[in-house]
């Protein structure tokens, strides 16, 4: 079982920055991919950013140039650096990993990000 603990959310003014962290109960190398999703009330959960072994990354077009996903392998942690935040970024952000051996998907509990205008 993989347990993901997310932190770093909060209230920030437009144009500000936040760093989200997702600490995993297992090595980063045990996952085939790591990603951040977000979901606003009434909306579908959408992919924000993903990173795979080797360091390749993908981003939603709405966050390209503003957000950056990265990992600290020694700390078994996935990060999402969010800059130039906009009110439209307001959502609950979820960390998601895929376990290499089973291909099972695990989700974090979510952390609220609220961007005021």
C-alpha positions in Angstrom: 0.0 0.0 0.0 1.3 3.4 -1.0 0.5 6.4 1.3 0.8 9.9 0.0 0.9 12.9 2.3 0.3 16.3 0.6 1.1 19.7 2.0 1.7 23.3 0.9 -1.7 24.5 -0.1 -3.2 27.7 1.2 -4.6 31.1 0.3 -2.5 33.3 -1.9 -3.1 36.5 -3.9 -3.0 36.4 -7.7 0.5 36.5 -8.9 1.9 34.7 -5.9 3.5 31.4 -5.6 3.1 28.1 -3.7 5.1 24.9 -3.4 3.1 21.7 -3.0 4.8 18.7 -1.6 3.8 15.0 -1.8 5.7 12.7 0.4 5.4 9.0 -0.6 5.7 5.9 1.6 8.1 4.3 -0.9 10.9 5.0 -3.3 10.2 7.3 -6.2 11.8 4.5 -8.3 8.9 2.2 -7.4 6.6 4.3 -9.5 6.2 4.4 -13.2 4.8 8.0 -13.1 4.0 10.8 -10.7 1.6 13.5 -11.3 -0.5 16.4 -9.9 -4.2 16.8 -10.7 -6.6 19.4 -9.6 -10.4 19.5 -9.2 -12.7 22.5 -8.6 -16.2 22.0 -7.3 -18.5 20.8 -10.0 -15.6 20.2 -12.4 -13.8 17.1 -13.5 -10.4 16.3 -12.2 -7.8 17.4 -14.6 -4.1 16.6 -15.1 -1.9 19.5 -14.2 1.6 18.1 -14.5 3.3 14.7 -14.7 6.8 13.3 -14.6 8.1 9.9 -15.5 11.4 8.1 -14.9 14.1 9.8 -16.8 12.8 13.2 -16.0 10.4 13.7 -18.9 7.6 16.1 -17.9 4.2 17.1 -19.3 2.0 20.0 -18.4 -1.5 21.2 -19.0 -1.4 24.1 -21.5 -3.0 26.3 -18.9 0.0 26.0 -16.6 2.9 25.8 -18.9 5.6 28.3 -18.1 4.1 28.9 -14.6 4.2 25.5 -12.9 7.0 23.0 -12.5 6.9 19.4 -11.3 10.0 17.8 -9.8 11.1 15.1 -7.5 13.6 14.6 -4.6 14.4 11.0 -4.8 16.3 11.0 -1.5 13.1 12.3 0.3 10.7 10.2 -1.8 8.8 13.5 -2.5 7.1 15.0 -5.5 6.8 18.8 -5.8 4.7 21.2 -7.7 6.1 24.7 -7.8 3.3 27.1 -8.8 4.2 30.6 -9.8 2.2 33.5 -11.2 -1.0 32.0 -9.7 -4.3 33.0 -11.1 -7.8 32.8 -9.6 -8.6 30.0 -12.1 -6.0 27.9 -10.5 -8.2 27.6 -7.4 -8.9 24.0 -6.8 -8.1 21.0 -4.6 -4.8 19.6 -5.8 -4.1 15.9 -5.7 -0.9 13.9 -5.9 -1.1 10.7 -7.9 1.4 7.9 -8.4 1.3 4.6 -10.4 3.0 1.7 -8.7 5.4 0.0 -11.0 4.9 -3.6 -10.0 1.1 -3.6 -9.9 0.1 -0.6 -12.1 -2.2 0.4 -9.3 -3.0 4.1 -8.9 -2.7 5.9 -5.6 -4.1 9.3 -4.7 -3.2 11.7 -2.0 -5.8 13.3 0.2 -5.7 16.6 -1.6 -4.6 20.0 -0.6 -6.7 23.2 -1.1 -5.2 26.0 -3.2 -7.2 29.2 -3.2 -6.0 32.2 -5.3 -7.7 35.5 -4.6 -8.1 38.3 -7.1 
